[in-house]
């Protein structure tokens, strides 16, 4: 009789796991969003989990790309560290933040000093136990019937399994599924809504992907996420304490007050030491609920629901250096209850645009667009663009990536949106100034195809330039530049290497206007000299007849200056 090969987890298997988990969450995302009633019925848990895993998968792919010339490839430790770090920096929402800590807990075991190059069954048992325990410790006030319960059940089941990685992963997945089915009996809001926990459902999908990565075998179809089926557990008797409001220790974690709650969700990355983070936990716990702080080694992801978003950010400033700050206002339908949200009528048409700075975000928003902020060095993922398309809530959507490198990302988001019944047209804008030109000619009253043609034509007729500072020495189309040089780019290629921002910008503008033009658009970044806009306006007025100039503030947009010529 042939011997069954032992299954294990190595660097390549971690990569496979990330890809399978991302696909599984992509398939289940809409359904998980639909059952998201706790702690806030804002319908985004599936999307947040998808974005978190997408960030983890991107980090793992980056590690593999760095090993392209080395046949051995990344080690298990390399891959799991990248997975955990990617999830940490990209964690979204309550459940996404907890998932990031689960992955970090696993990495603490699998990438520890002296760990084996390939993870076997006993090591995976330890990793799942550490994951569940560390996630529970990261939550200010753990509540049962949530993703924490599902994670603990998976670890418990894994500890009872005796065998290789495949055996342990199957046991963990089965334990998680059983715990998920029981969540309505533990949390009244789930029972009343007739659903299981959304975050726990996402974790079951991630563990199913782990089984497939270890064994090559797909798991059984996921269990029903709706609890009100013949096999569902009966709704528990009403708990007077829950009906009147949560118990004193049940106001946070994967749980928030069921009868109303804070107005804002605040998330940020934080560079701080352990002592400062301990003080931060205490302060944020007093400010709001749903407090989850995950991470370590100087980098943390902070998530909390508060009424005073400014105070939550200020607490982070006092603790260390907060960045990638995201503040979301819960709308009237996004309340801390299990009740259904009133349906919102779809708009006929919307524009979704990626913008590089807060100043342009405000400009685009005033023009009626739904925006996705691309921070310097942090391009948005396809899941973020897809979430923006859904947020626009329209039958027809024009998507403006405003960056040549985002075209494939935007195409992936558009393709997914089309499967959901949204008509999406992708205009391949390569700069925010091209997006401004496209948005300026948009007329919602026109037929969709005609409007797209006009917007595409306006964007294509707009030449774009930018002025940036070189970060390191490199070869360019204009010669060799040194770190600190001022670079002037035209249509994506370096055309000028200079030492002065204003002089370089003037040279770029002159070259762009040599081919003619009627309108110059200048978008000034916060780091640009205060006089550069006035200087360029004067240059256009005195040297180019019948050419108008408009100036916008771009905020912290990466480039010192964006230039458009129509």
C-alpha positions in Angstrom: 0.0 0.0 0.0 1.4 3.4 -1.0 2.4 5.7 1.8 0.5 9.0 1.9 3.1 11.9 1.7 3.3 14.1 4.7 2.0 17.6 4.2 3.8 20.7 5.5 3.9 24.5 5.2 6.8 26.3 3.7 7.4 29.7 2.0 5.7 28.6 -1.3 2.7 27.2 0.6 2.3 30.5 2.5 2.2 32.3 -0.9 -0.4 29.8 -2.1 -2.4 30.2 1.1 -2.5 34.0 0.6 -3.7 33.7 -3.0 -6.4 31.1 -2.1 -7.6 33.1 0.9 -7.9 36.2 -1.3 -9.9 34.4 -3.9 -12.1 32.8 -1.2 -12.9 36.1 0.4 -13.5 37.6 -3.0 -16.2 35.1 -3.7 -17.7 35.4 -0.2 -17.2 39.1 0.2 -20.7 40.3 -0.8 -22.4 37.6 1.3 -20.2 38.4 4.4 -20.9 42.2 3.9 -24.7 41.4 3.9 -24.6 39.6 7.3 -22.5 42.2 9.0 -24.7 43.4 11.8 -22.2 43.5 14.6 -20.6 45.5 16.1 -21.8 48.0 13.5 -24.3 47.2 10.8 -22.2 49.0 8.2 -22.0 46.1 5.7 -18.3 46.1 5.2 -16.7 43.2 7.1 -16.3 41.1 3.9 -14.7 44.0 2.1 -12.4 44.8 5.1 -11.2 41.2 5.4 -10.6 41.1 1.6 -8.5 44.3 1.7 -6.5 43.0 4.7 -5.7 39.8 3.0 -4.9 41.6 -0.3 -2.3 43.7 1.6 -0.9 40.5 3.1 -0.7 38.8 -0.3 0.9 41.8 -1.9 3.6 41.8 0.8 4.3 38.1 0.2 4.5 38.6 -3.6 7.0 41.4 -3.0 9.3 39.1 -1.0 9.1 36.4 -3.8 9.9 39.1 -6.4 13.1 39.9 -4.5 14.1 36.2 -4.7 13.6 35.8 -8.5 17.3 35.2 -9.1 17.6 32.7 -6.2 16.2 29.2 -7.0 15.6 28.4 -3.3 13.1 31.3 -2.9 12.0 32.8 0.4 12.0 30.8 3.5 9.0 30.0 5.6 10.1 32.7 8.1 10.5 35.3 5.3 7.0 34.5 3.9 5.1 34.5 7.2 6.8 37.7 8.4 5.8 39.4 5.1 2.2 38.1 5.4 1.8 39.3 8.9 3.4 42.7 8.2 1.3 43.2 5.1 -1.9 42.4 7.0 -0.8 44.8 9.8 -0.3 47.8 7.6 -3.3 47.1 5.5 -5.8 46.0 8.1 -9.3 47.4 7.7 -12.1 47.5 10.1 -12.6 45.6 13.3 -12.4 42.1 11.9 -9.6 42.9 9.6 -7.5 44.3 12.4 -8.2 41.1 14.4 -7.2 38.9 11.4 -3.9 40.8 11.2 -3.2 39.9 14.8 -4.1 36.3 14.1 -1.6 36.2 11.3 1.0 37.9 13.5 0.5 35.4 16.2 1.2 32.6 13.7 4.3 34.3 12.5 5.6 34.6 16.0 5.8 30.8 16.2 6.6 29.9 12.6 9.4 32.6 12.2 10.8 32.3 15.7 14.6 31.8 16.2 15.3 28.1 15.8 12.0 27.4 14.0 12.1 24.6 11.4 12.4 25.6 7.7 9.1 23.7 7.1 6.1 23.8 9.4 4.9 20.4 10.5 1.7 19.5 12.4 2.8 20.2 15.9 4.2 23.6 14.9 1.0 24.5 13.1 -0.9 23.6 16.3 1.3 25.9 18.3 0.9 28.7 15.7 -2.9 28.5 15.7 -3.0 28.6 19.5 -0.7 31.6 19.6 -2.8 33.3 17.0 -6.1 32.9 18.9 -4.5 33.9 22.2 -2.8 37.0 20.9 -5.9 38.2 19.1 -7.9 37.9 22.2 -5.3 39.8 24.2 -5.4 42.6 21.6 -9.1 43.3 22.1 -9.9 45.5 25.0 -13.1 43.6 26.0 -13.4 40.2 24.3 -17.0 39.1 23.6 -18.1 35.6 22.7 -20.0 34.8 19.5 -17.4 36.7 17.4 -14.4 36.0 15.3 -12.4 35.6 18.6 -14.7 32.7 19.5 -14.2 31.1 16.1 -10.4 31.5 16.3 -10.3 29.9 19.8 -12.4 27.0 18.6 -10.1 26.4 15.6 -7.1 26.4 18.0 -8.8 24.0 20.4 -9.7 21.6 17.5 -6.2 21.8 16.2 -4.7 20.8 19.5 -6.8 17.7 19.5 -5.5 16.6 16.1 -2.6 14.3 15.7 -0.8 14.3 12.4 0.7 16.5 9.7 -0.1 20.0 8.6 -3.0 18.9 6.5 -4.6 17.0 9.4 -4.2 19.9 11.8 -5.5 22.4 9.2 -8.6 20.2 8.5 -9.3 20.0 12.2 -9.0 23.7 12.7 -11.3 24.4 9.8 -13.9 22.0 11.1 -13.7 23.4 14.6 -14.1 26.9 13.2 -17.2 26.0 11.2 -18.9 24.4 14.2 -18.1 27.5 16.3 -19.4 29.8 13.6 -22.7 27.9 13.5 -23.1 28.4 17.2 -22.4 32.2 17.3 -26.1 33.2 17.1 -26.7 31.4 20.4 -23.9 33.5 22.0 -24.8 36.9 20.7 -28.4 38.1 20.7 -28.0 40.6 17.9 -27.0 37.7 15.5 -29.9 35.6 16.6 -32.4 38.4 16.0 -30.9 39.1 12.6 -30.9 35.4 11.7 -27.2 35.4 10.8 -23.9 34.1 12.0 -20.9 36.3 12.8 -19.5 38.0 9.8 -15.9 38.1 11.0 -16.0 34.5 12.0 -17.4 33.6 8.6 -14.4 35.3 7.0 -12.0 33.4 9.2 -13.6 30.1 8.2 -12.9 31.0 4.6 -9.3 31.8 5.4 -8.8 28.5 7.2 -10.4 26.7 4.3 -7.8 28.2 2.1 -5.1 27.0 4.5 -6.4 23.4 4.2 -6.2 23.7 0.4 -2.7 25.2 0.5 -1.5 22.3 2.7 -3.2 19.4 1.0 -4.3 20.6 -2.5 -7.8 19.6 -1.6 -10.7 22.0 -1.7 -12.8 22.1 1.4 -16.5 21.4 1.5 -18.9 24.2 0.6 -19.0 26.9 3.2 -21.9 26.6 5.7 -24.9 28.8 5.4 -24.3 32.2 6.8 -27.9 32.7 7.5 -28.8 31.2 10.9 -32.5 31.0 10.4 -32.6 27.6 8.7 -34.2 24.4 9.9 -30.8 23.3 11.3 -30.0 26.6 12.9 -29.8 27.0 16.6 -32.9 28.4 18.3 -32.8 32.1 19.3 -31.9 32.4 22.9 -34.1 33.8 25.5 -33.8 37.6 25.7 -31.2 38.8 28.2 -32.6 41.8 30.1 -29.1 43.2 30.4 -28.5 42.9 26.7 -31.9 44.2 25.7 -31.3 47.3 27.9 -27.7 47.7 26.8 -24.5 45.7 27.0 -22.8 44.7 30.2 -20.1 47.0 31.4 -17.3 44.8 30.0 -19.1 44.2 26.6 -18.6 47.6 25.1 -15.7 46.9 22.8 -13.7 44.2 21.0 -15.7 42.7 18.2 -18.7 44.1 20.0 -20.3 47.5 20.6 -23.4 48.8 22.2 -26.4 47.4 20.6 -28.7 50.3 21.3 -26.6 53.1 19.7 -22.9 54.0 19.7 -20.1 56.3 18.7 -20.2 58.2 15.5 -16.8 57.6 14.1 -14.4 54.7 13.3 -10.8 55.7 13.7 -7.9 53.6 12.4 -4.3 54.5 12.1 -0.8 52.9 12.0 1.3 54.0 15.0 5.0 54.0 15.6 5.5 53.8 19.4 7.0 51.8 22.1 5.2 49.3 24.3 4.9 51.6 27.3 3.3 54.4 25.3 0.9 51.9 23.7 -0.2 50.6 27.1 -1.1 54.2 28.1 -2.8 54.7 24.7 -5.0 51.6 25.3 -6.2 53.1 28.6 -7.0 56.4 27.1 -8.8 55.1 24.0 -10.8 52.7 26.1 -12.2 55.6 28.0 -13.0 57.5 24.8 -15.1 54.9 23.0 -15.6 51.2 22.2 -14.6 48.4 19.8 -10.9 49.1 20.8 -8.4 46.8 19.1 -4.7 47.5 19.2 -2.5 45.0 17.3 1.1 44.7 16.3 4.4 45.1 18.2 8.1 45.7 17.7 7.4 49.4 17.4 4.6 49.3 14.8 0.9 49.0 15.7 -2.5 49.2 14.1 -5.0 51.0 16.2 -8.8 50.7 15.7 -11.5 52.3 17.8 -15.1 53.7 17.6 -15.4 57.1 19.2 -17.6 60.2 19.2 -14.5 62.5 19.3 -12.3 61.4 16.4 -9.9 64.3 17.0 -9.2 63.1 20.6 -8.5 59.6 19.3 -5.9 60.9 16.9 -4.4 63.3 19.5 -4.0 60.3 21.8 -2.0 58.6 19.1 0.2 61.7 18.6 1.0 61.7 22.3 1.9 58.0 22.1 4.1 58.2 19.1 3.8 58.9 15.3 0.4 58.0 13.9 0.0 57.9 10.1 -2.3 56.4 7.4 -5.1 57.8 9.5 -8.6 56.8 8.3 -11.7 58.3 9.9 -15.1 57.0 8.8 -18.4 58.6 9.9 -21.1 56.1 10.5 -24.1 57.2 8.5 -27.7 57.1 9.7 -28.0 53.5 8.5 -24.6 52.5 9.9 -25.6 52.4 13.6 -24.5 50.0 16.3 -27.6 47.9 16.1 -28.7 44.7 14.5 -31.6 46.3 12.7 -31.7 46.5 8.9 -30.6 49.6 7.2 -33.1 51.4 5.0 -32.4 50.8 1.3 -30.8 53.6 -0.6 -31.9 54.3 -4.2 -29.1 53.9 -6.7 -27.9 56.9 -8.6 -27.9 56.6 -12.4 -24.3 57.6 -12.9 -21.2 58.3 -10.8 -17.5 59.0 -11.2 -14.9 57.3 -9.1 -11.4 58.8 -9.1 -8.1 58.1 -7.4 -6.5 61.3 -6.2 -3.0 61.9 -4.8 -3.7 64.5 -2.1 -6.4 65.8 0.2 -6.7 69.1 -1.7 -7.6 67.3 -4.9 -9.9 65.0 -3.1 -11.9 68.0 -1.9 -11.9 69.4 -5.5 -13.1 66.1 -7.0 -15.7 65.7 -4.3 -17.1 69.1 -4.9 -17.4 68.1 -8.6 -19.5 65.1 -7.5 -16.9 62.3 -7.7 -16.4 59.6 -5.2 -12.7 59.6 -4.4 -10.0 57.2 -3.3 -7.0 58.8 -1.7 -3.6 57.5 -2.9 -1.0 58.5 -0.3 2.6 58.9 -1.4 4.1 55.5 -1.7 0.8 53.8 -0.9 -1.2 53.1 -4.1 -4.7 51.8 -3.5 -5.4 48.1 -4.0 -8.2 46.9 -6.3 -10.4 46.1 -3.3 -10.3 49.8 -2.3 -11.3 50.9 -5.8 -14.1 48.3 -5.8 -15.3 49.5 -2.4 -15.4 53.1 -3.8 -17.5 51.9 -6.8 -19.9 50.2 -4.3 -19.9 53.3 -2.2 -20.9 55.4 -5.2 -24.0 53.2 -5.4 -24.8 53.9 -9.1 -25.9 51.9 -12.1 -23.2 53.4 -14.3 -19.7 54.3 -13.1 -16.8 56.0 -14.8 -13.5 55.0 -13.2 -10.5 57.4 -13.3 -7.3 55.8 -12.0 -5.2 58.9 -12.6 -2.0 56.9 -12.6 -0.5 54.8 -15.4 0.6 52.2 -12.8 -2.9 51.8 -11.5 -4.5 50.8 -14.8 -4.4 47.0 -14.1 -5.6 47.5 -10.6 -8.5 49.6 -11.8 -9.3 47.1 -14.5 -9.5 44.3 -11.9 -11.9 46.4 -9.8 -14.0 47.3 -12.8 -14.3 43.7 -13.9 -15.5 42.6 -10.4 -18.0 45.5 -10.3 -19.4 44.4 -13.7 -20.1 40.9 -12.2 -22.2 42.7 -9.6 -24.4 44.4 -12.3 -22.7 47.8 -12.4 -21.9 49.2 -15.8 -18.3 50.4 -15.5 -16.2 52.4 -18.0 -12.4 52.7 -17.3 -10.8 55.8 -18.7 -7.0 55.2 -18.5 -6.1 58.6 -17.1 -2.4 58.8 -16.2 -2.5 61.9 -14.0 -4.9 63.7 -11.8 -4.9 66.7 -14.1 -6.2 64.4 -16.9 -8.9 63.4 -14.5 -9.8 67.0 -13.9 -10.2 67.6 -17.6 -12.4 64.5 -18.0 -14.5 65.5 -15.0 -15.0 69.0 -16.4 -16.8 67.8 -19.5 -18.9 65.1 -17.9 -22.6 65.6 -18.4 -24.8 63.0 -16.5 -27.7 63.8 -18.8 -25.9 62.4 -21.8 -26.0 58.8 -22.9 -23.4 56.8 -21.0 -21.3 55.9 -24.0 -21.3 59.5 -25.3 -20.3 60.8 -22.0 -17.4 58.3 -21.7 -16.2 59.3 -25.3 -16.2 63.0 -24.4 -14.4 62.4 -21.1 -11.8 60.1 -22.7 -11.2 62.7 -25.5 -10.7 65.5 -22.9 -8.3 63.4 -20.9 -6.4 62.3 -24.0 -6.0 66.0 -25.1 -4.4 67.0 -21.8 -0.6 66.8 -21.6 0.6 66.2 -18.1 3.7 67.1 -16.2 5.0 67.0 -12.7 7.9 68.3 -10.6 9.4 66.0 -8.0 12.6 65.6 -5.9 14.8 62.6 -6.7 15.0 60.1 -3.8 18.2 58.4 -5.0 20.8 58.4 -7.8 19.5 56.9 -10.9 19.5 56.8 -14.7 16.7 58.8 -16.4 15.8 59.8 -20.0 17.4 63.2 -19.3 20.6 61.8 -17.9 21.9 60.7 -14.5 20.3 62.4 -11.5 21.5 62.5 -7.9 19.5 62.3 -4.7 17.9 65.7 -4.0 17.9 66.8 -7.7 14.6 68.4 -8.9 13.1 66.4 -11.7 10.7 67.7 -14.3 8.6 65.0 -16.0 6.5 65.4 -19.1 4.0 62.6 -19.9 5.7 60.3 -17.5 9.3 60.7 -18.7 12.0 62.8 -17.0 12.6 65.8 -19.3 14.5 68.2 -17.0 17.0 67.7 -14.2 17.5 70.9 -12.2 18.5 72.3 -8.8 15.7 74.8 -8.3 12.0 74.0 -8.1 10.7 77.2 -9.7 13.2 77.2 -12.6 12.6 73.5 -13.3 8.8 74.0 -13.3 9.1 76.9 -15.7 11.2 74.9 -18.1 8.7 72.0 -18.0 5.8 74.4 -18.6 7.6 76.1 -21.5 8.2 72.8 -23.2 4.7 71.6 -22.7 3.3 74.9 -24.2 5.6 74.7 -27.3 2.9 72.4 -28.8 0.2 75.0 -28.0 -2.6 75.0 -25.5 -5.5 77.0 -24.2 -5.6 76.1 -20.5 -2.9 75.4 -17.9 -3.8 73.6 -14.7 -1.4 73.9 -11.8 -1.8 71.7 -8.7 0.5 72.9 -6.0 1.7 70.5 -3.3 2.3 71.5 0.3 6.1 71.1 0.0 6.4 73.4 -3.1 7.7 76.9 -2.6 5.0 79.4 -1.8 5.9 81.6 -4.8 6.0 79.0 -7.5 2.3 79.3 -8.5 2.4 83.1 -8.8 5.6 82.9 -10.8 4.2 80.4 -13.3 0.9 82.3 -13.6 2.9 85.4 -14.5 5.0 83.4 -17.0 1.9 82.2 -18.8 0.2 85.6 -18.8 3.3 87.4 -20.2 4.6 84.9 -22.7 1.5 83.0 -24.0 -1.4 85.0 -25.3 -4.9 83.6 -24.9 -3.8 80.9 -22.5 -5.7 80.8 -19.2 -4.3 79.4 -15.9 -6.2 77.8 -13.0 -4.4 76.9 -9.7 -5.5 74.3 -7.1 -4.0 73.3 -3.8 -3.1 69.6 -3.8 -2.1 69.1 -0.2 0.4 66.4 0.7 0.4 64.8 -2.8 3.9 63.4 -3.3 4.8 65.6 -6.2 5.7 69.2 -5.6 3.7 70.3 -8.6 1.3 68.8 -11.2 0.9 70.6 -14.5 -1.8 70.0 -17.1 -2.0 71.7 -20.5 -5.2 71.4 -22.6 
